Amino acid sequence: MVAVTQPAAPSAAPDDLDDAAPPYPLLSRGKVRSLYDLGDGTLAMVASDRISAYDVVLDTTIPDKGAMLTQLSLWWFDQLADLAPNHVVSALPPPGAPASWAGRTMVVRRLDMVGVECVARGWLTAGGLASYRETGSICGIELPPGLTEASRLPEPLFTPTTKAAVGDHDEPMTYGEVARLVGPELAASLRELTLAVYSRAAETAAQRGILLADTKIEIGRDTDGTLVLADELLTPDSSRFWPADGWAPGRVQPSFDKQYVRNWLTSPASGWDRGSDAPPPPLPEEVVARTRDRYVQAYERLTGSAWTAR
Ligand code: PZK
């Protein structure tokens, strides 16, 4: 068992989860989600309405974001149930949970988590692009010359990374490094499952006008070693979704969910200096409303169901 350190709460962030103290011990806290130990071999994963941009958690929350991402994960777990089992035990908050947890909570089986971040990419951007520009390869996989920002890759790639502590950046690993870390059999299974999840999800998203540029999935093992899909799955926080219309290689694609936030934060109107240590200013109401609408659209386009706040 690895020691779990609790990062400090984002400074002065309105904490939409802590309006009532939950009657469970906190096991782990991420930038925008918390994990509680229910003590019976299950955990409660609670998604907040907090949003991060440019690696910082903002002071402004996006109403219903946590519930939308939780419901989207649950939908994907169902869609992919034939590929692998998942960790979901219940979509209802556990007994005694604060009322604010409704809709944003999943009770999950406690698993032995694999110590590798399983990433799949179908399009080239961000860290993958930086690696390609430096070395012509990603995670040791040689790529053809001539690729650029947002290029479609010749085929989806398994591009695993190390699991860094909160606030640190994950480092790319070669497949050989994964095999040395977890053993060749598990490495092969991780690659196979990651690519199967990515391919199915990318196909589903494409039918709905959304490109799934990349995604990070978390895999655990149950007591008999069966691989189980865990964490959040195929949400805008774990994946890059791009609007398919208007996609063109050679320029940075607008983010499906965070583009209004990024545009405003980097505009003169925000007065924020990204390079400084200063926290970003609160988002204007209109940016919040538009961003919320993008999460609603992502939920509705992917699932084909209307978002009704719960
Ligand atoms: C687990 N995280 C990431 C950190 C979060 C999530 N089913 C599981 N069993 C054991 N451990 C985990 C899971 C899952 N999922 C997931 N860390 C451990 C994480 C912080 C907050 F919501």
Residues whose N, C-alpha, C, O or C-beta is under 5 A from the ligand:
A	BS01	PZK	S28 R29 G30 R33 S34 L35 M45 H87 V108 R109 R110 L111 M113 A230 D231
